[in-house]
Amino acid sequence: MTTTGLFHKMIDKNSKIVISGANGSVGKLLFNKLEKEDFLVEKLDLNDLNNKDIFIHLAAKTSNTQEILDSNISYLKECIEYCKKTNIKNFIFFSTMSVYGNINQKNINEQTSFSNTPSIYGLSKLLGEELLKESGLNVLILRLPAILTKNTTNTFIYKLYEKLSNNEDITITNYNKTFTNIIDINSIYDFILTYDFKSKNETFVLGIKKEKALKEVVEFLKKELNSKSNIVLNDNISNFYNIDNSKAIKYGFKQRNIKEVLKEWINLLRA
């Protein structure tokens, strides 16, 4: 495997892969998928100094300021040092759409300006991106919306699922706007497997295919869940954004149909 910074197929069956945060909800899905496909994947052990090829960083905290600083900054620095000790050249960083702060804009992309009101979590991930860009590693940064797992409980999409499952009435604003603010692990997995580096550092926003308005998404979930909830359409406007995948598509990202993705997620939650 080459380590010059430009190489074909970021991950192949000969790559030695290490994952931080492999016991988290996203990490488990990704680790199990790589292992099932016979990739050489390990959970991070900072005491294991054998050479590796690729580091996938998922470990993060989202609440409690001190935990965020310890995990998203201090622990990230440890991981960067670990890469240098184990000759890892290639680093995949799961960042977040929260780096953009409290935004109200269509078609968010990699060049969109950051708002002046990001959360501590968003700021910590943005700082993490900058630390990696200065690390000398070959870095792939993925700015992600809610990743559909069993533990997506604090997200907008899960709250919809919960209310529909309980037959509670739902009021939605921005109902005619296109909803793209979710992603599934299969879409991420396929992208990182086929991604070719074009430069030392690349950043991508990833979301679901831009095809359905929020109202259609809620109605589809209602049907799939056999819910008796009433859907109330509120014409008030609140902050809303969606994601522009144009750059990622040029690099091979395959947008999946939202109905297919939601069906898989419902099956995962019911399993």
C-alpha positions as CSV (number, residue, x, y, z in Angstrom):
1,M,0.0,0.0,0.0
2,T,1.4,3.4,-0.9
3,T,1.8,6.1,1.6
4,T,2.7,9.1,-0.5
5,G,-0.6,10.9,0.1
6,L,-2.2,10.2,-3.3
7,F,-3.4,6.6,-3.8
8,H,-6.2,4.6,-5.4
9,K,-8.8,2.9,-3.3
10,M,-8.5,4.3,0.2
11,I,-9.5,1.0,1.8
12,D,-8.9,-2.4,0.4
13,K,-8.7,-5.9,1.8
14,N,-5.0,-5.6,2.6
15,S,-5.5,-2.4,4.6
16,K,-5.0,-2.6,8.3
17,I,-7.9,-0.5,9.7
18,V,-8.3,0.8,13.3
19,I,-11.5,2.4,14.6
20,S,-11.9,4.7,17.6
21,G,-15.4,4.7,19.1
22,A,-16.1,1.2,17.8
23,N,-18.3,0.5,20.7
24,G,-20.6,3.4,20.0
25,S,-23.9,3.0,18.0
26,V,-22.3,4.2,14.7
27,G,-19.0,2.5,15.4
28,K,-20.6,-0.9,16.0
29,L,-22.4,-0.7,12.7
30,L,-19.3,0.3,10.8
31,F,-17.0,-2.2,12.6
32,N,-19.4,-5.1,12.1
33,K,-19.9,-4.2,8.4
34,L,-16.1,-4.1,7.7
35,E,-15.6,-7.3,9.7
36,K,-18.4,-9.1,7.9
37,E,-16.8,-8.1,4.5
38,D,-13.4,-9.6,5.7
39,F,-11.5,-6.4,6.1
40,L,-8.6,-6.3,8.6
41,V,-10.3,-4.1,11.2
42,E,-9.5,-3.6,14.9
43,K,-10.9,-1.6,17.7
44,L,-8.4,1.1,18.9
45,D,-6.0,0.0,21.6
46,L,-3.5,2.9,22.3
47,N,-1.1,0.3,23.7
48,D,-0.9,-1.6,20.4
49,L,1.9,0.0,18.5
50,N,2.0,-2.3,15.5
51,N,1.9,-0.6,12.2
52,K,-1.6,0.2,10.7
53,D,-2.7,1.9,7.5
54,I,-6.0,3.7,8.1
55,F,-7.5,5.3,11.2
56,I,-11.3,5.9,11.3
57,H,-12.2,8.3,14.1
58,L,-15.7,8.1,15.5
59,A,-15.1,8.6,19.2
60,A,-16.9,11.8,20.4
61,K,-19.0,13.4,23.1
62,T,-21.9,15.6,22.3
63,S,-23.0,17.0,25.8
64,N,-21.2,18.2,28.9
65,T,-18.6,20.8,28.1
66,Q,-15.7,19.0,29.9
67,E,-16.4,15.7,28.3
68,I,-16.6,17.4,24.9
69,L,-13.2,19.0,25.4
70,D,-11.6,15.8,26.8
71,S,-13.0,13.6,24.0
72,N,-13.2,15.8,21.0
73,I,-10.0,17.7,21.5
74,S,-7.6,16.0,23.9
75,Y,-8.4,12.4,22.9
76,L,-8.2,13.4,19.2
77,K,-4.7,14.7,19.8
78,E,-3.8,11.3,21.4
79,C,-5.2,9.6,18.3
80,I,-3.1,11.8,16.0
81,E,0.1,10.9,18.0
82,Y,-0.9,7.3,17.9
83,C,-1.0,7.5,14.1
84,K,2.5,8.9,13.9
85,K,3.7,6.1,16.2
86,T,2.1,3.3,14.1
87,N,3.0,4.7,10.7
88,I,-0.7,5.5,9.8
89,K,-0.9,8.0,7.0
90,N,-4.6,8.0,6.3
91,F,-7.3,9.4,8.6
92,I,-11.1,9.4,8.2
93,F,-12.8,11.9,10.6
94,F,-16.5,11.8,11.3
95,S,-17.3,15.5,11.8
96,T,-20.8,17.0,11.9
97,M,-23.1,19.5,10.3
98,S,-23.1,21.2,13.7
99,V,-19.9,23.0,12.7
100,Y,-22.2,25.3,10.7
101,G,-24.0,26.4,13.8
102,N,-27.6,27.5,13.9
103,I,-28.2,28.0,10.2
104,N,-31.3,28.7,8.0
105,Q,-30.2,28.1,4.5
106,K,-30.8,25.9,1.5
107,N,-28.1,23.7,-0.1
108,I,-25.4,23.7,2.6
109,N,-22.1,22.7,1.1
110,E,-18.4,22.6,2.0
111,Q,-18.0,26.3,1.2
112,T,-21.0,27.5,3.3
113,S,-20.0,30.1,5.9
114,F,-20.2,29.2,9.5
115,S,-22.8,31.0,11.7
116,N,-21.8,33.0,14.8
117,T,-23.8,30.7,17.1
118,P,-22.3,27.2,16.9
119,S,-22.6,24.9,19.9
120,I,-19.6,23.8,22.0
121,Y,-19.9,20.4,20.3
122,G,-19.9,22.0,16.8
123,L,-16.9,24.2,17.8
124,S,-15.0,21.2,19.1
125,K,-15.5,19.3,15.9
126,L,-14.4,22.3,13.8
127,L,-11.3,22.6,15.9
128,G,-10.7,18.9,15.4
129,E,-10.9,19.4,11.6
130,E,-8.2,22.1,11.9
131,L,-6.0,20.0,14.1
132,L,-6.1,17.2,11.5
133,K,-5.4,19.5,8.6
134,E,-2.2,20.6,10.4
135,S,-1.2,17.0,11.4
136,G,0.6,16.0,8.3
137,L,-1.8,13.1,7.8
138,N,-3.9,12.4,4.7
139,V,-7.3,13.4,6.0
140,L,-10.8,12.7,4.8
141,I,-13.4,14.8,6.7
142,L,-17.0,13.9,6.6
143,R,-19.5,16.5,7.8
144,L,-22.5,14.4,8.6
145,P,-26.1,15.0,9.7
146,A,-28.0,12.5,11.9
147,I,-26.7,9.0,11.3
148,L,-29.5,6.5,11.4
149,T,-28.7,4.0,14.2
150,K,-30.6,2.4,17.1
151,N,-29.4,5.3,19.3
152,T,-30.4,8.3,17.3
153,T,-32.8,9.3,20.1
154,N,-31.9,13.0,20.4
155,T,-32.5,13.8,16.7
156,F,-35.4,15.3,14.9
157,I,-36.0,12.1,12.8
158,Y,-36.2,9.9,15.8
159,K,-38.6,12.2,17.6
160,L,-40.9,11.9,14.6
161,Y,-40.5,8.1,14.7
162,E,-41.3,8.0,18.4
163,K,-44.4,10.2,18.1
164,L,-45.7,8.3,15.2
165,S,-45.1,5.0,17.0
166,N,-47.1,6.3,19.9
167,N,-49.9,7.6,17.7
168,E,-49.3,11.1,18.9
169,D,-50.3,14.1,16.8
170,I,-47.4,15.9,15.0
171,T,-47.1,19.5,14.1
172,I,-44.5,20.3,11.4
173,T,-43.2,23.5,10.0
174,N,-41.2,23.9,6.8
175,Y,-43.2,21.0,5.5
176,N,-42.8,21.8,1.8
177,K,-39.0,22.1,2.1
178,T,-36.8,19.3,0.8
179,F,-35.5,17.1,3.6
180,T,-32.0,15.7,3.3
181,N,-30.7,15.9,6.9
182,I,-30.1,12.2,7.6
183,I,-27.5,9.6,6.4
184,D,-27.2,5.9,6.8
185,I,-24.1,3.8,7.5
186,N,-24.3,2.0,4.2
187,S,-24.0,5.3,2.3
188,I,-21.0,6.3,4.3
189,Y,-19.4,2.9,4.1
190,D,-19.7,2.7,0.3
191,F,-18.3,6.2,-0.1
192,I,-15.1,5.6,2.0
193,L,-14.5,2.3,0.2
194,T,-14.5,3.9,-3.2
195,Y,-13.0,7.3,-2.5
196,D,-9.8,8.2,-4.2
197,F,-7.7,11.0,-2.7
198,K,-7.3,14.0,-5.0
199,S,-5.4,16.1,-2.5
200,K,-4.0,15.7,1.0
201,N,-7.1,17.0,2.8
202,E,-10.7,16.8,1.6
203,T,-13.9,17.8,3.3
204,F,-17.4,16.6,2.2
205,V,-20.9,17.1,3.4
206,L,-23.1,14.0,3.0
207,G,-26.8,13.7,3.2
208,I,-29.7,11.7,1.8
209,K,-30.9,12.2,-1.8
210,K,-32.7,15.5,-2.4
211,E,-36.1,14.2,-3.5
212,K,-38.8,14.4,-0.8
213,A,-40.3,17.3,1.1
214,L,-40.5,17.0,4.8
215,K,-44.3,16.4,4.6
216,E,-43.8,13.4,2.3
217,V,-41.2,12.0,4.7
218,V,-43.5,12.2,7.6
219,E,-46.4,10.7,5.6
220,F,-44.2,7.8,4.5
221,L,-43.1,7.1,8.1
222,K,-46.7,7.2,9.2
223,K,-47.7,4.6,6.6
224,E,-44.7,2.3,7.4
225,L,-45.5,2.4,11.1
226,N,-49.3,2.0,10.6
227,S,-49.6,5.1,12.8
228,K,-52.9,6.8,13.6
229,S,-51.2,10.2,14.3
230,N,-52.7,13.3,12.9
231,I,-50.2,15.5,10.9
232,V,-50.7,19.2,11.5
233,L,-49.1,21.5,8.9
234,N,-48.0,24.7,10.5
235,D,-47.3,27.6,8.1
236,N,-44.9,29.3,10.6
237,I,-41.3,29.4,9.4
238,S,-38.5,28.1,11.6
239,N,-34.8,27.5,10.9
240,F,-34.3,24.8,8.3
241,Y,-31.4,23.7,6.1
242,N,-30.7,21.0,3.6
243,I,-27.6,19.5,2.2
244,D,-26.0,19.8,-1.2
245,N,-24.1,16.6,-2.1
246,S,-22.7,17.9,-5.4
247,K,-19.0,17.7,-4.5
248,A,-19.3,14.2,-3.0
249,I,-21.1,13.0,-6.1
250,K,-18.2,14.1,-8.3
251,Y,-16.0,11.9,-6.0
252,G,-18.3,8.8,-6.4
253,F,-20.9,9.3,-3.6
254,K,-24.0,7.3,-4.4
255,Q,-27.2,9.0,-3.1
256,R,-29.7,6.5,-1.8
257,N,-33.5,6.7,-2.0
258,I,-34.9,8.1,1.3
259,K,-37.7,5.5,1.4
260,E,-35.3,2.6,1.1
261,V,-33.0,4.1,3.8
262,L,-35.9,4.8,6.2
263,K,-37.3,1.2,5.8
264,E,-33.9,-0.2,6.7
265,W,-33.7,2.1,9.7
266,I,-37.2,1.0,10.9
267,N,-36.2,-2.6,10.6
268,L,-33.0,-1.9,12.6
269,L,-35.0,-0.2,15.4
270,R,-37.4,-3.1,15.5
271,A,-34.7,-5.8,15.6
